[in-house]
Each structure stands twice: as C-alpha cells, then as structure tokens.
Amino acid sequence: MTIYFYKADDDYGCFSNFSRHPIEIGGQTWPTVEHYYQAHKFLGTRDEPLMVTIRQAPTPEEAARLGRDRRRHPRPDWTQIKPQLMYEAVTVKFLTHLDIQQILLNTGEEELIENSPIDYFWGCGADGSGQNHLGRILMTIRTELQLRQPYTQPSQLKQPNSTSYSNQRLPD
C-alpha cells in the first residue's frame, strides 16, 4: 500500500515540511523544516538578511511565501544543493522527535509519496509524474533508521553527512 501525505494536519502529516516539529541546526532553532529550507535559499546572497525574517515567520506558510518571493534571488548553487539540504533538515527532524520517528518506522517498506498537486520536484504533481524527492528522502531516512536498530537516543546518533542523499532519478 502506498502512503500519500501532503498537509500537516492530514494522516501522516508529520511527514510534511510544514509540520510543527522544530529542528536545531548550526546552533539555531527553526520552527519547521520549511522555515529552514526557505531561509537557506538566501545564504551567501544579498538577500541573506531575509533568513532571520523567515526563521521568525509565525507559520510555515508565511516562511514559504517569503522564500518564494520572485523579487528575491536564491543562491547560485540552489538547484544543486537543495536536495541535500532538505535531506539534512528532515534527518534532524526525525532524529529529534522520537514520536514521529516511530511513525516513519511503522510505515515498514511502503512507498511514501508527497501528494502535492503543484510540486513536481518534491511531490508527485497533479498527474503523478513528479519526482517525489521528499518521499524518497523519507524512505532513505527510514532505511537508515532501520539499520540503526536497536534504537538509540538522538544525541547518540551520527548526524547526516553530505553524501547521504543524491537527487539523481531512481529507476521506477
């Protein structure tokens, strides 16, 4: 059975980047993965001061709106680094919050698909032809967690490295 997720308040909503599960990376706490992801579009750019505004946005929807502002210019390597950045943030989320880590592990070997009708990169898109990178990242993290049994506390687990997730297309 394939597991579809999308909205944070739906079934499996904890898989959404908009779910309210704070993460701490680089000594800073981010309210959601979406806050972290959107802010890091601007690291090292003239729009870098916007990162603070995005981190402090009251909702993940507002963080996304700020990060998607077409008047802003993302870092030149954004297309190349965004899958790895997302992998690292989602890994921290599931290492930090043991309750949702268990939900992820309880999915067994099921395929996980972000059922976004508009996102063909992170989700499946309206017609199902999307690349589903978020679902693939979650399945990668799930496998890594399964290999770490017996489970240990997050502070004892190795943090993600820069080569754990590749954005190359997997065979169907």
N, C-alpha and C positions, 0 to 999 in steps of 0.2 A: 504494500500500500504506500503510495507516495504521500508525503506530508507537505501540504501547502501552508504557507504563512504569509502575512503581509502587515496587517495593522497590529499595533502594540496591545490593543485590548481584545483581540480575537484569540482563538485557540492557537497555541504555540506563539503567542505574541512576544514572548521573551526572546525569540529569535530575531525580532525586528531591531534595527539600529535605533529606533525611536523608543524602545522600552526603557523605562526609568531604572536603569542599573548603572550607577556611577562607576567610572574606571579611574584609576590613578596611573598616570604615565609621566615619567620625567619630573616627578615631584609635584605635579599639578593634578587636581581632581576635575574630571569632566563629567557633567550630569548624565550624559548618554554617549554612546559610540557616535551618534550622528553629530553631536557637538564637536567631538574630537576630529572626526573626518572632515567636516565642512571647514573648520578653522585651519586645518593643515594644508588646505589648498593654497594658502597665502603665506606660508612660512618662507622667509627669504625674499619676499616681494615688497614692492612699495605699499601694498595693502596689508602688510603684516600686522599693523596696529589693530586691524579688524579682528584678529584672533581673540583678543580679550573680550570684545563685544560678543562674539559668537559663543565663547565659553560661558559668558554670563547671561546668555539669552534665556528667558524664562521657560521656554518649551523647545523641544527638538524641532518642531515645525518652524519656529522662528529662527533657530540656528540654520536650518536648511534654506529658508528664504534668504537669509543674509549670505550664505555661502554660494547660492545660485545666482546672485545678482550679476547680471551680464555687464554691468559697468565696471566690475572688478576683474582683475587679471590674475588667474591662478599661476602658480609657479611653472616654469617651462617644462619640468620633468613630470608634471602631474599625471599625465596619461600612463607613464611608465611605472610610477611608484604607488599609485592609488590602490592596486590590489594588495600589495604587501603591507601598506599602512593599515588597510582595513583588516587584513588577517591579524596583525599585531594587536589592534584595538579589540577585536572580537575575542581573541585568545585571552587577553587580560580580563575581559568581561566574564568569560566562563571559568576562569581560574579563581576569580574573586568571589563570585556568587555561587556557592555550592548548591543552592536550591535549583537554580536554572541549569547548572552543570548536570545535575541528575536528570532533569527533563530531557536534556540533549542526549545523554547516555541511554535513556529509556527509549529513544527512537530506534535503537538497535542498528540495523543496516538499511533502514528505509531511506529512500531518496528524499531530500529536503529541497523544496523549491520556493523561492520568494515569488509569490503570485502577484507581482506588480504588473498592472495593465499598461504602464507607461515606461517602465525601465527595462530596456533590452540588454543592458550590461549587467547590472546587479541582479535583475529578476528575469522572469520568463517572457515578459512583454504580453501584449494583448492576444497575440496569435500563438504563443507558446514557443516561438523561435528564439527567444532571448538566451543569453549566455549563462544566466543564473550563477554569477560569480559568488554572490552572498551564500546561496545554498551550498555551493561547492566548498567555500571556506568553512562553513559549519560542519560539513561532512568530514573535511580534513581534520578539524579540531576534535570532532567526536572520535575519529580513529586514533588520534594522538592520545586522547584521554583514556581510551580503551586499552592502549598499550602500556599505560602507566599504572595499571592495577597491581597491587592494591592501592586504592586512592590515598593520596597524601594531602596535607593541608596546602593551600595555595602558596604560602611562604616557602614551602619546601620544593616547589616545582620550578623547573628551569623556565625562564622567560623565553618567548619566541625569538628565533633568530631570523636573519634577513633572507634566508633561502628556503624557508618552510613552505611557502605558497607561491606557485607560479601562475601567472594569468594566461598561460597557454591553453588553447582549446583542447578539452579532453575528448577522446572518441566517444561517440554515442553508443 
